[in-house]
Amino acid sequence: MSSLVRSNRNKSKKIDRGHDIKPETTFSLDSLNQDSKANDEAQTPTKNVDRVTFYANIRINNHIKNKLEALAMLGIAKSQKQAVEIAIDYYLDSLSDEQKRRYDVAVKTLEDRDVLQKSKK
């Protein structure tokens, strides 16, 4: 071992780091778990949710995207998302009463599924 390394190990000068910093309050893991359970119970919603909204993506090709963007550029829609909504609404207006009824049932079923899936999380 070289003398330089040996000489550095033998010197045990302490660096003054100021006064000790200690927390005002302390806690244990048991108290943390109890507080967490109490917070979970307090934050559990008591009302029934009948609709949830979250982002979902669909794959479209560039031609459809360009058409939606053009509608937004012309001011017909504020965004591509709104252009899709407008187009769907126009299409739904053209359905027969029976098709509209079946569509409403299908949408209600899908919306209920979304609520169930999100409430499990």
N, CA, C and O atoms as a printed pandas DataFrame, in Angstrom:
     atom_number atom_name residue_name chain_id  residue_number  x_coord  y_coord  z_coord
0              1         N          MET        A               1    0.852   -1.169    0.000
1              2        CA          MET        A               1    0.000    0.000    0.000
2              3         C          MET        A               1    0.899    1.235    0.000
3              4         O          MET        A               1    1.917    1.288    0.691
4              5         N          SER        A               2    0.514    2.173   -0.754
5              6        CA          SER        A               2    1.365    3.351   -0.865
6              7         C          SER        A               2    1.237    4.217    0.382
7              8         O          SER        A               2    0.233    4.166    1.092
8              9         N          SER        A               3    2.226    4.978    0.625
9             10        CA          SER        A               3    2.244    5.818    1.823
10            11         C          SER        A               3    1.177    6.904    1.769
11            12         O          SER        A               3    0.687    7.334    2.812
12            13         N          LEU        A               4    0.808    7.355    0.568
13            14        CA          LEU        A               4   -0.215    8.396    0.425
14            15         C          LEU        A               4   -1.576    7.885    0.897
15            16         O          LEU        A               4   -2.276    8.575    1.638
16            17         N          VAL        A               5   -1.947    6.692    0.475
17            18        CA          VAL        A               5   -3.227    6.125    0.875
18            19         C          VAL        A               5   -3.232    5.875    2.371
19            20         O          VAL        A               5   -4.218    6.177    3.044
20            21         N          ARG        A               6   -2.134    5.322    2.908
21            22        CA          ARG        A               6   -2.028    5.041    4.329
22            23         C          ARG        A               6   -2.131    6.323    5.155
23            24         O          ARG        A               6   -2.759    6.331    6.214
24            25         N          SER        A               7   -1.534    7.377    4.686
25            26        CA          SER        A               7   -1.545    8.619    5.451
26            27         C          SER        A               7   -2.950    9.239    5.472
27            28         O          SER        A               7   -3.333    9.847    6.471
28            29         N          ASN        A               8   -3.720    9.096    4.389
29            30        CA          ASN        A               8   -5.071    9.634    4.362
30            31         C          ASN        A               8   -6.011    8.846    5.267
31            32         O          ASN        A               8   -6.937    9.424    5.836
32            33         N          ARG        A               9   -5.799    7.571    5.410
33            34        CA          ARG        A               9   -6.650    6.745    6.269
34            35         C          ARG        A               9   -6.394    7.010    7.742
35            36         O          ARG        A               9   -7.305    6.900    8.562
36            37         N          ASN        A              10   -5.201    7.347    8.070
37            38        CA          ASN        A              10   -4.857    7.561    9.480
38            39         C          ASN        A              10   -5.375    8.886   10.012
39            40         O          ASN        A              10   -5.536    9.042   11.223
40            41         N          LYS        A              11   -5.630    9.809    9.160
41            42        CA          LYS        A              11   -6.131   11.110    9.604
42            43         C          LYS        A              11   -7.642   11.012    9.735
43            44         O          LYS        A              11   -8.333   10.697    8.766
44            45         N          SER        A              12   -8.143   11.274   10.895
45            46        CA          SER        A              12   -9.592   11.183   11.103
46            47         C          SER        A              12  -10.129   12.527   11.574
47            48         O          SER        A              12  -10.689   12.636   12.665
48            49         N          LYS        A              13   -9.956   13.527   10.757
49            50        CA          LYS        A              13  -10.481   14.841   11.083
50            51         C          LYS        A              13  -11.974   14.852   10.788
51            52         O          LYS        A              13  -12.396   14.445    9.706
52            53         N          LYS        A              14  -12.764   15.308   11.729
53            54        CA          LYS        A              14  -14.203   15.417   11.519
54            55         C          LYS        A              14  -14.511   16.791   10.952
55            56         O          LYS        A              14  -13.948   17.802   11.369
56            57         N          ILE        A              15  -15.401   16.797   10.011
57            58        CA          ILE        A              15  -15.830   18.057    9.414
58            59         C          ILE        A              15  -17.004   18.565   10.224
59            60         O          ILE        A              15  -17.957   17.828   10.478
60            61         N          ASP        A              16  -16.938   19.826   10.629
61            62        CA          ASP        A              16  -18.034   20.421   11.391
62            63         C          ASP        A              16  -19.186   20.713   10.437
63            64         O          ASP        A              16  -19.047   21.517    9.515
64            65         N          ARG        A              17  -20.315   20.065   10.659
65            66        CA          ARG        A              17  -21.470   20.228    9.793
66            67         C          ARG        A              17  -22.581   21.021   10.485
67            68         O          ARG        A              17  -23.719   21.005   10.016
68            69         N          GLY        A              18  -22.294   21.683   11.537
69            70        CA          GLY        A              18  -23.291   22.481   12.234
70            71         C          GLY        A              18  -24.067   21.640   13.228
71            72         O          GLY        A              18  -23.666   20.522   13.551
72            73         N          HIS        A              19  -25.183   22.176   13.716
73            74        CA          HIS        A              19  -25.972   21.460   14.711
74            75         C          HIS        A              19  -26.776   20.332   14.068
75            76         O          HIS        A              19  -27.070   20.357   12.873
76            77         N          ASP        A              20  -27.121   19.342   14.891
77            78        CA          ASP        A              20  -27.899   18.203   14.407
78            79         C          ASP        A              20  -29.313   18.654   14.057
79            80         O          ASP        A              20  -29.932   19.431   14.784
80            81         N          ILE        A              21  -29.799   18.160   12.950
81            82        CA          ILE        A              21  -31.165   18.459   12.517
82            83         C          ILE        A              21  -32.034   17.271   12.888
83            84         O          ILE        A              21  -31.769   16.137   12.487
84            85         N          LYS        A              22  -33.082   17.550   13.665
85            86        CA          LYS        A              22  -33.991   16.487   14.096
86            87         C          LYS        A              22  -35.418   16.904   13.769
87            88         O          LYS        A              22  -35.746   18.088   13.850
88            89         N          PRO        A              23  -36.279   15.946   13.400
89            90        CA          PRO        A              23  -37.667   16.278   13.097
90            91         C          PRO        A              23  -38.429   16.667   14.359
91            92         O          PRO        A              23  -38.121   16.201   15.456
92            93         N          GLU        A              24  -39.430   17.530   14.184
93            94        CA          GLU        A              24  -40.240   17.944   15.334
94            95         C          GLU        A              24  -41.089   16.793   15.840
95            96         O          GLU        A              24  -41.242   16.609   17.047
96            97         N          THR        A              25  -41.645   16.012   14.909
97            98        CA          THR        A              25  -42.459   14.864   15.307
98            99         C          THR        A              25  -41.941   13.624   14.603
99           100         O          THR        A              25  -41.384   13.702   13.508
100          101         N          THR        A              26  -42.131   12.486   15.242
101          102        CA          THR        A              26  -41.729   11.216   14.655
102          103         C          THR        A              26  -42.953   10.317   14.551
103          104         O          THR        A              26  -43.987   10.587   15.162
104          105         N          PHE        A              27  -42.830    9.265   13.785
105          106        CA          PHE        A              27  -43.941    8.331   13.621
106          107         C          PHE        A              27  -43.381    6.934   13.406
107          108         O          PHE        A              27  -42.206    6.754   13.084
108          109         N          SER        A              28  -44.250    5.958   13.592
109          110        CA          SER        A              28  -43.871    4.571   13.343
110          111         C          SER        A              28  -44.612    4.082   12.106
111          112         O          SER        A              28  -45.544    4.736   11.635
112          113         N          LEU        A              29  -44.201    2.937   11.582
113          114        CA          LEU        A              29  -44.883    2.377   10.425
114          115         C          LEU        A              29  -46.310    2.001   10.777
115          116         O          LEU        A              29  -47.199    2.119    9.934
116          117         N          ASP        A              30  -46.556    1.548   12.007
117          118        CA          ASP        A              30  -47.921    1.191   12.417
118          119         C          ASP        A              30  -48.837    2.410   12.391
119          120         O          ASP        A              30  -49.966    2.330   11.908
120          121         N          SER        A              31  -48.357    3.532   12.907
121          122        CA          SER        A              31  -49.203    4.732   12.910
122          123         C          SER        A              31  -49.422    5.243   11.486
123          124         O          SER        A              31  -50.483    5.783   11.174
124          125         N          LEU        A              32  -48.421    5.072   10.626
125          126        CA          LEU        A              32  -48.567    5.488    9.233
126          127         C          LEU        A              32  -49.617    4.630    8.539
127          128         O          LEU        A              32  -50.442    5.157    7.793
128          129         N          ASN        A              33  -49.602    3.326    8.767
129          130        CA          ASN        A              33  -50.597    2.432    8.170
130          131         C          ASN        A              33  -51.999    2.755    8.678
131          132         O          ASN        A              33  -52.957    2.717    7.906
132          133         N          GLN        A              34  -52.133    3.069    9.962
133          134        CA          GLN        A              34  -53.438    3.410   10.521
134          135         C          GLN        A              34  -53.955    4.715    9.922
135          136         O          GLN        A              34  -55.137    4.821    9.594
136          137         N          ASP        A              35  -53.080    5.704    9.778
137          138        CA          ASP        A              35  -53.476    6.978    9.173
138          139         C          ASP        A              35  -53.888    6.779    7.720
139          140         O          ASP        A              35  -54.845    7.397    7.254
140          141         N          SER        A              36  -53.164    5.915    7.001
141          142        CA          SER        A              36  -53.478    5.651    5.608
142          143         C          SER        A              36  -54.850    5.006    5.469
143          144         O          SER        A              36  -55.618    5.375    4.580
144          145         N          LYS        A              37  -55.166    4.046    6.338
145          146        CA          LYS        A              37  -56.471    3.386    6.303
146          147         C          LYS        A              37  -57.579    4.379    6.619
147          148         O          LYS        A              37  -58.635    4.347    5.987
148          149         N          ALA        A              38  -57.356    5.259    7.585
149          150        CA          ALA        A              38  -58.352    6.262    7.949
150          151         C          ALA        A              38  -58.597    7.213    6.781
151          152         O          ALA        A              38  -59.739    7.585    6.513
152          153         N          ASN        A              39  -57.519    7.614    6.075
153          154        CA          ASN        A              39  -57.666    8.504    4.918
154          155         C          ASN        A              39  -58.409    7.815    3.781
155          156         O          ASN        A              39  -59.239    8.434    3.115
156          157         N          ASP        A              40  -58.112    6.524    3.552
157          158        CA          ASP        A              40  -58.800    5.784    2.493
158          159         C          ASP        A              40  -60.290    5.708    2.775
159          160         O          ASP        A              40  -61.103    5.888    1.868
160          161         N          GLU        A              41  -60.653    5.444    4.020
161          162        CA          GLU        A              41  -62.060    5.356    4.382
162          163         C          GLU        A              41  -62.746    6.707    4.255
163          164         O          GLU        A              41  -63.901    6.784    3.836
164          165         N          ALA        A              42  -62.039    7.770    4.617
165          166        CA          ALA        A              42  -62.620    9.112    4.543
166          167         C          ALA        A              42  -62.798    9.561    3.097
167          168         O          ALA        A              42  -63.725   10.312    2.795
168          169         N          GLN        A              43  -61.911    9.106    2.189
169          170        CA          GLN        A              43  -61.970    9.550    0.802
170          171         C          GLN        A              43  -62.825    8.651   -0.082
171          172         O          GLN        A              43  -63.020    8.966   -1.256
172          173         N          THR        A              44  -63.335    7.556    0.434
173          174        CA          THR        A              44  -64.164    6.659   -0.355
174          175         C          THR        A              44  -65.471    7.366   -0.704
175          176         O          THR        A              44  -66.201    7.790    0.191
176          177         N          PRO        A              45  -65.771    7.495   -1.994
177          178        CA          PRO        A              45  -67.006    8.186   -2.360
178          179         C          PRO        A              45  -68.222    7.363   -1.946
179          180         O          PRO        A              45  -68.242    6.141   -2.098
180          181         N          THR        A              46  -69.227    8.046   -1.426
181          182        CA          THR        A              46  -70.420    7.364   -0.977
182          183         C          THR        A              46  -71.532    7.421   -2.006
183          184         O          THR        A              46  -72.502    6.669   -1.906
184          185         N          LYS        A              47  -71.412    8.305   -2.999
185          186        CA          LYS        A              47  -72.455    8.403   -4.004
186          187         C          LYS        A              47  -72.139    7.478   -5.172
187          188         O          LYS        A              47  -70.978    7.166   -5.436
188          189         N          ASN        A              48  -73.173    7.052   -5.856
189          190        CA          ASN        A              48  -73.000    6.194   -7.025
190          191         C          ASN        A              48  -72.663    7.048   -8.235
191          192         O          ASN        A              48  -73.292    8.078   -8.479
192          193         N          VAL        A              49  -71.669    6.612   -8.985
193          194        CA          VAL        A              49  -71.260    7.318  -10.191
194          195         C          VAL        A              49  -71.912    6.605  -11.368
195          196         O          VAL        A              49  -71.816    5.383  -11.487
196          197         N          ASP        A              50  -72.572    7.359  -12.231
197          198        CA          ASP        A              50  -73.238    6.727  -13.362
198          199         C          ASP        A              50  -72.530    6.992  -14.685
199          200         O          ASP        A              50  -72.933    6.464  -15.721
200          201         N          ARG        A              51  -71.457    7.821  -14.657
201          202        CA          ARG        A              51  -70.733    8.112  -15.876
202          203         C          ARG        A              51  -69.316    8.537  -15.540
203          204         O          ARG        A              51  -69.101    9.305  -14.603
204          205         N          VAL        A              52  -68.350    8.043  -16.297
205          206        CA          VAL        A              52  -66.957    8.435  -16.129
206          207         C          VAL        A              52  -66.433    8.909  -17.473
207          208         O          VAL        A              52  -66.919    8.489  -18.524
208          209         N          THR        A              53  -65.446    9.778  -17.433
209          210        CA          THR        A              53  -64.828   10.272  -18.653
210          211         C          THR        A              53  -63.324   10.095  -18.532
211          212         O          THR        A              53  -62.723   10.482  -17.530
212          213         N          PHE        A              54  -62.720    9.508  -19.556
213          214        CA          PHE        A              54  -61.276    9.339  -19.600
214          215         C          PHE        A              54  -60.861    9.338  -21.063
215          216         O          PHE        A              54  -61.693    9.158  -21.952
216          217         N          TYR        A              55  -59.574    9.540  -21.308
217          218        CA          TYR        A              55  -59.086    9.593  -22.681
218          219         C          TYR        A              55  -58.926    8.191  -23.239
219          220         O          TYR        A              55  -58.436    7.287  -22.561
220          221         N          ALA        A              56  -59.342    8.025  -24.471
221          222        CA          ALA        A              56  -59.169    6.780  -25.210
222          223         C          ALA        A              56  -58.694    7.157  -26.608
223          224         O          ALA        A              56  -59.002    8.241  -27.102
224          225         N          ASN        A              57  -57.963    6.285  -27.226
225          226        CA          ASN        A              57  -57.421    6.573  -28.550
226          227         C          ASN        A              57  -58.001    5.615  -29.580
227          228         O          ASN        A              57  -58.301    4.460  -29.278
228          229         N          ILE        A              58  -58.154    6.117  -30.802
229          230        CA          ILE        A              58  -58.520    5.263  -31.925
230          231         C          ILE        A              58  -57.470    5.451  -33.009
231          232         O          ILE        A              58  -56.873    6.521  -33.128
232          233         N          ARG        A              59  -57.254    4.427  -33.782
233          234        CA          ARG        A              59  -56.275    4.524  -34.867
234          235         C          ARG        A              59  -57.009    4.934  -36.134
235          236         O          ARG        A              59  -57.989    4.306  -36.533
236          237         N          ILE        A              60  -56.526    5.982  -36.749
237          238        CA          ILE        A              60  -57.081    6.444  -38.022
238          239         C          ILE        A              60  -55.927    6.649  -38.990
239          240         O          ILE        A              60  -54.779    6.814  -38.577
240          241         N          ASN        A              61  -56.237    6.638  -40.274
241          242        CA          ASN        A              61  -55.164    6.888  -41.234
242          243         C          ASN        A              61  -55.022    8.393  -41.476
243          244         O          ASN        A              61  -55.829    9.190  -40.997
244          245         N          ASN        A              62  -54.001    8.757  -42.215
245          246        CA          ASN        A              62  -53.715   10.174  -42.432
246          247         C          ASN        A              62  -54.811   10.888  -43.215
247          248         O          ASN        A              62  -54.988   12.096  -43.056
248          249         N          HIS        A              63  -55.548   10.170  -44.056
249          250        CA          HIS        A              63  -56.597   10.801  -44.858
250          251         C          HIS        A              63  -57.760   11.255  -43.970
251          252         O          HIS        A              63  -58.282   12.359  -44.124
252          253         N          ILE        A              64  -58.150   10.389  -43.047
253          254        CA          ILE        A              64  -59.217   10.760  -42.111
254          255         C          ILE        A              64  -58.753   11.912  -41.228
255          256         O          ILE        A              64  -59.510   12.851  -40.978
256          257         N          LYS        A              65  -57.509   11.842  -40.754
257          258        CA          LYS        A              65  -56.962   12.918  -39.919
258          259         C          LYS        A              65  -56.964   14.236  -40.678
259          260         O          LYS        A              65  -57.302   15.276  -40.113
260          261         N          ASN        A              66  -56.592   14.202  -41.951
261          262        CA          ASN        A              66  -56.563   15.425  -42.765
262          263         C          ASN        A              66  -57.960   16.002  -42.952
263          264         O          ASN        A              66  -58.139   17.220  -42.925
264          265         N          LYS        A              67  -58.947   15.137  -43.141
265          266        CA          LYS        A              67  -60.325   15.614  -43.280
266          267         C          LYS        A              67  -60.794   16.292  -41.991
267          268         O          LYS        A              67  -61.431   17.345  -42.032
268          269         N          LEU        A              68  -60.476   15.685  -40.854
269          270        CA          LEU        A              68  -60.864   16.272  -39.568
270          271         C          LEU        A              68  -60.152   17.604  -39.337
271          272         O          LEU        A              68  -60.751   18.569  -38.863
272          273         N          GLU        A              69  -58.879   17.640  -39.676
273          274        CA          GLU        A              69  -58.113   18.874  -39.506
274          275         C          GLU        A              69  -58.627   19.969  -40.423
275          276         O          GLU        A              69  -58.651   21.138  -40.039
276          277         N          ALA        A              70  -59.041   19.604  -41.640
277          278        CA          ALA        A              70  -59.592   20.584  -42.578
278          279         C          ALA        A              70  -60.890   21.172  -42.033
279          280         O          ALA        A              70  -61.119   22.376  -42.152
280          281         N          LEU        A              71  -61.741   20.337  -41.436
281          282        CA          LEU        A              71  -62.974   20.847  -40.825
282          283         C          LEU        A              71  -62.655   21.845  -39.717
283          284         O          LEU        A              71  -63.335   22.861  -39.569
284          285         N          ALA        A              72  -61.621   21.548  -38.948
285          286        CA          ALA        A              72  -61.217   22.466  -37.882
286          287         C          ALA        A              72  -60.637   23.759  -38.475
287          288         O          ALA        A              72  -60.902   24.847  -37.965
288          289         N          MET        A              73  -59.856   23.641  -39.537
289          290        CA          MET        A              73  -59.267   24.827  -40.168
290          291         C          MET        A              73  -60.333   25.733  -40.768
291          292         O          MET        A              73  -60.176   26.954  -40.766
292          293         N          LEU        A              74  -61.410   25.158  -41.280
293          294        CA          LEU        A              74  -62.493   25.942  -41.865
294          295         C          LEU        A              74  -63.385   26.577  -40.805
295          296         O          LEU        A              74  -64.263   27.377  -41.128
296          297         N          GLY        A              75  -63.165   26.226  -39.554
297          298        CA          GLY        A              75  -63.963   26.799  -38.480
298          299         C          GLY        A              75  -65.259   26.064  -38.222
299          300         O          GLY        A              75  -66.077   26.519  -37.422
300          301         N          ILE        A              76  -65.466   24.930  -38.885
301          302        CA          ILE        A              76  -66.671   24.142  -38.661
302          303         C          ILE        A              76  -66.608   23.484  -37.289
303          304         O          ILE        A              76  -67.630   23.274  -36.636
304          305         N          ALA        A              77  -65.412   23.168  -36.873
305          306        CA          ALA        A              77  -65.190   22.581  -35.551
306          307         C          ALA        A              77  -63.984   23.269  -34.923
307          308         O          ALA        A              77  -63.102   23.765  -35.625
308          309         N          LYS        A              78  -63.959   23.293  -33.589
309          310        CA          LYS        A              78  -62.835   23.925  -32.896
310          311         C          LYS        A              78  -61.611   23.022  -32.884
311          312         O          LYS        A              78  -60.483   23.501  -32.774
312          313         N          SER        A              79  -61.832   21.702  -32.999
313          314        CA          SER        A              79  -60.728   20.752  -32.940
314          315         C          SER        A              79  -61.106   19.507  -33.742
315          316         O          SER        A              79  -62.251   19.349  -34.167
316          317         N          GLN        A              80  -60.136   18.638  -33.936
317          318        CA          GLN        A              80  -60.407   17.374  -34.616
318          319         C          GLN        A              80  -61.381   16.534  -33.795
319          320         O          GLN        A              80  -62.249   15.857  -34.346
320          321         N          LYS        A              81  -61.230   16.582  -32.500
321          322        CA          LYS        A              81  -62.136   15.838  -31.613
322          323         C          LYS        A              81  -63.575   16.322  -31.799
323          324         O          LYS        A              81  -64.497   15.514  -31.909
324          325         N          GLN        A              82  -63.759   17.627  -31.834
325          326        CA          GLN        A              82  -65.110   18.164  -32.021
326          327         C          GLN        A              82  -65.634   17.836  -33.421
327          328         O          GLN        A              82  -66.836   17.631  -33.593
328          329         N          ALA        A              83  -64.757   17.784  -34.417
329          330        CA          ALA        A              83  -65.180   17.420  -35.772
330          331         C          ALA        A              83  -65.706   15.988  -35.792
331          332         O          ALA        A              83  -66.686   15.699  -36.479
332          333         N          VAL        A              84  -65.071   15.098  -35.051
333          334        CA          VAL        A              84  -65.557   13.725  -34.950
334          335         C          VAL        A              84  -66.933   13.709  -34.300
335          336         O          VAL        A              84  -67.837   13.016  -34.767
336          337         N          GLU        A              85  -67.094   14.470  -33.224
337          338        CA          GLU        A              85  -68.393   14.530  -32.546
338          339         C          GLU        A              85  -69.488   15.051  -33.478
339          340         O          GLU        A              85  -70.590   14.504  -33.504
340          341         N          ILE        A              86  -69.193   16.096  -34.235
341          342        CA          ILE        A              86  -70.172   16.664  -35.168
342          343         C          ILE        A              86  -70.542   15.632  -36.230
343          344         O          ILE        A              86  -71.719   15.456  -36.546
344          345         N          ALA        A              87  -69.541   14.952  -36.778
345          346        CA          ALA        A              87  -69.794   13.952  -37.813
346          347         C          ALA        A              87  -70.650   12.810  -37.272
347          348         O          ALA        A              87  -71.560   12.339  -37.953
348          349         N          ILE        A              88  -70.367   12.374  -36.076
349          350        CA          ILE        A              88  -71.167   11.300  -35.466
350          351         C          ILE        A              88  -72.607   11.757  -35.266
351          352         O          ILE        A              88  -73.546   11.016  -35.557
352          353         N          ASP        A              89  -72.778   12.987  -34.768
353          354        CA          ASP        A              89  -74.128   13.506  -34.553
354          355         C          ASP        A              89  -74.918   13.575  -35.867
355          356         O          ASP        A              89  -76.096   13.217  -35.897
356          357         N          TYR        A              90  -74.273   14.038  -36.963
357          358        CA          TYR        A              90  -74.947   14.078  -38.264
358          359         C          TYR        A              90  -75.348   12.670  -38.698
359          360         O          TYR        A              90  -76.452   12.455  -39.197
360          361         N          TYR        A              91  -74.449   11.725  -38.505
361          362        CA          TYR        A              91  -74.743   10.349  -38.910
362          363         C          TYR        A              91  -75.885    9.767  -38.077
363          364         O          TYR        A              91  -76.765    9.091  -38.611
364          365         N          LEU        A              92  -75.869   10.031  -36.762
365          366        CA          LEU        A              92  -76.929    9.511  -35.894
366          367         C          LEU        A              92  -78.288   10.085  -36.264
367          368         O          LEU        A              92  -79.305    9.404  -36.134
368          369         N          ASP        A              93  -78.314   11.328  -36.724
369          370        CA          ASP        A              93  -79.578   11.940  -37.149
370          371         C          ASP        A              93  -80.184   11.227  -38.354
371          372         O          ASP        A              93  -81.394   11.291  -38.571
372          373         N          SER        A              94  -79.352   10.551  -39.133
373          374        CA          SER        A              94  -79.853    9.872  -40.322
374          375         C          SER        A              94  -80.361    8.455  -40.038
375          376         O          SER        A              94  -80.915    7.816  -40.932
376          377         N          LEU        A              95  -80.186    7.955  -38.814
377          378        CA          LEU        A              95  -80.616    6.598  -38.479
378          379         C          LEU        A              95  -82.129    6.525  -38.309
379          380         O          LEU        A              95  -82.785    7.517  -37.989
380          381         N          SER        A              96  -82.660    5.339  -38.528
381          382        CA          SER        A              96  -84.088    5.123  -38.287
382          383         C          SER        A              96  -84.330    5.081  -36.776
383          384         O          SER        A              96  -83.386    4.981  -35.992
384          385         N          ASP        A              97  -85.578    5.155  -36.381
385          386        CA          ASP        A              97  -85.905    5.140  -34.952
386          387         C          ASP        A              97  -85.436    3.855  -34.282
387          388         O          ASP        A              97  -84.936    3.889  -33.158
388          389         N          GLU        A              98  -85.592    2.731  -34.957
389          390        CA          GLU        A              98  -85.159    1.448  -34.387
390          391         C          GLU        A              98  -83.636    1.399  -34.248
391          392         O          GLU        A              98  -83.118    0.918  -33.240
392          393         N          GLN        A              99  -82.929    1.892  -35.252
393          394        CA          GLN        A              99  -81.470    1.927  -35.175
394          395         C          GLN        A              99  -81.007    2.855  -34.046
395          396         O          GLN        A              99  -80.051    2.539  -33.338
396          397         N          LYS        A             100  -81.679    3.992  -33.878
397          398        CA          LYS        A             100  -81.343    4.919  -32.790
398          399         C          LYS        A             100  -81.565    4.263  -31.433
399          400         O          LYS        A             100  -80.758    4.433  -30.518
400          401         N          ARG        A             101  -82.679    3.498  -31.298
401          402        CA          ARG        A             101  -82.970    2.817  -30.037
402          403         C          ARG        A             101  -81.877    1.793  -29.722
403          404         O          ARG        A             101  -81.391    1.727  -28.593
404          405         N          ARG        A             102  -81.492    0.992  -30.724
405          406        CA          ARG        A             102  -80.443   -0.011  -30.521
406          407         C          ARG        A             102  -79.104    0.659  -30.218
407          408         O          ARG        A             102  -78.331    0.176  -29.390
408          409         N          TYR        A             103  -78.842    1.760  -30.887
409          410        CA          TYR        A             103  -77.613    2.531  -30.628
410          411         C          TYR        A             103  -77.598    3.022  -29.182
411          412         O          TYR        A             103  -76.582    2.890  -28.499
412          413         N          ASP        A             104  -78.707    3.587  -28.706
413          414        CA          ASP        A             104  -78.788    4.100  -27.334
414          415         C          ASP        A             104  -78.553    2.990  -26.318
415          416         O          ASP        A             104  -77.867    3.201  -25.317
416          417         N          VAL        A             105  -79.116    1.808  -26.567
417          418        CA          VAL        A             105  -78.911    0.667  -25.672
418          419         C          VAL        A             105  -77.440    0.259  -25.652
419          420         O          VAL        A             105  -76.881   -0.005  -24.587
420          421         N          ALA        A             106  -76.814    0.206  -26.825
421          422        CA          ALA        A             106  -75.404   -0.173  -26.917
422          423         C          ALA        A             106  -74.512    0.836  -26.185
423          424         O          ALA        A             106  -73.601    0.447  -25.453
424          425         N          VAL        A             107  -74.774    2.119  -26.385
425          426        CA          VAL        A             107  -73.976    3.152  -25.709
426          427         C          VAL        A             107  -74.159    3.060  -24.202
427          428         O          VAL        A             107  -73.186    3.153  -23.453
428          429         N          LYS        A             108  -75.393    2.878  -23.752
429          430        CA          LYS        A             108  -75.661    2.751  -22.306
430          431         C          LYS        A             108  -74.891    1.566  -21.722
431          432         O          LYS        A             108  -74.313    1.673  -20.640
432          433         N          THR        A             109  -74.881    0.444  -22.429
433          434        CA          THR        A             109  -74.154   -0.740  -21.977
434          435         C          THR        A             109  -72.655   -0.459  -21.870
435          436         O          THR        A             109  -72.021   -0.829  -20.882
436          437         N          LEU        A             110  -72.099    0.186  -22.875
437          438        CA          LEU        A             110  -70.667    0.509  -22.868
438          439         C          LEU        A             110  -70.321    1.515  -21.771
439          440         O          LEU        A             110  -69.281    1.393  -21.123
440          441         N          GLU        A             111  -71.184    2.506  -21.563
441          442        CA          GLU        A             111  -70.957    3.495  -20.501
442          443         C          GLU        A             111  -70.988    2.820  -19.126
443          444         O          GLU        A             111  -70.171    3.132  -18.260
444          445         N          ASP        A             112  -71.932    1.895  -18.931
445          446        CA          ASP        A             112  -72.011    1.163  -17.664
446          447         C          ASP        A             112  -70.756    0.323  -17.439
447          448         O          ASP        A             112  -70.255    0.235  -16.318
448          449         N          ARG        A             113  -70.252   -0.288  -18.499
449          450        CA          ARG        A             113  -69.017   -1.071  -18.405
450          451         C          ARG        A             113  -67.850   -0.183  -17.965
451          452         O          ARG        A             113  -67.054   -0.573  -17.112
452          453         N          ASP        A             114  -67.754    1.021  -18.559
453          454        CA          ASP        A             114  -66.673    1.944  -18.204
454          455         C          ASP        A             114  -66.747    2.310  -16.725
455          456         O          ASP        A             114  -65.725    2.350  -16.041
456          457         N          VAL        A             115  -67.955    2.575  -16.231
457          458        CA          VAL        A             115  -68.122    2.922  -14.819
458          459         C          VAL        A             115  -67.668    1.768  -13.938
459          460         O          VAL        A             115  -66.972    1.986  -12.947
460          461         N          LEU        A             116  -68.049    0.549  -14.285
461          462        CA          LEU        A             116  -67.645   -0.616  -13.493
462          463         C          LEU        A             116  -66.139   -0.807  -13.499
463          464         O          LEU        A             116  -65.539   -1.080  -12.460
464          465         N          GLN        A             117  -65.526   -0.662  -14.673
465          466        CA          GLN        A             117  -64.081   -0.840  -14.769
466          467         C          GLN        A             117  -63.329    0.217  -13.979
467          468         O          GLN        A             117  -62.355   -0.103  -13.298
468          469         N          LYS        A             118  -63.755    1.454  -14.053
469          470        CA          LYS        A             118  -63.050    2.533  -13.352
470          471         C          LYS        A             118  -63.317    2.495  -11.858
471          472         O          LYS        A             118  -62.474    2.942  -11.081
472          473         N          SER        A             119  -64.467    1.975  -11.428
473          474        CA          SER        A             119  -64.758    1.940  -10.001
474          475         C          SER        A             119  -63.979    0.843   -9.290
475          476         O          SER        A             119  -63.828    0.889   -8.069
476          477         N          LYS        A             120  -63.481   -0.145  -10.034
477          478        CA          LYS        A             120  -62.688   -1.219   -9.445
478          479         C          LYS        A             120  -61.282   -0.771   -9.129
479          480         O          LYS        A             120  -60.613   -1.382   -8.295
480          481         N          LYS        A             121  -60.817    0.282   -9.775
481          482        CA          LYS        A             121  -59.442    0.756   -9.582
482          483         C          LYS        A             121  -59.300    1.550   -8.331
483          484         O          LYS        A             121  -58.207    2.023   -8.019
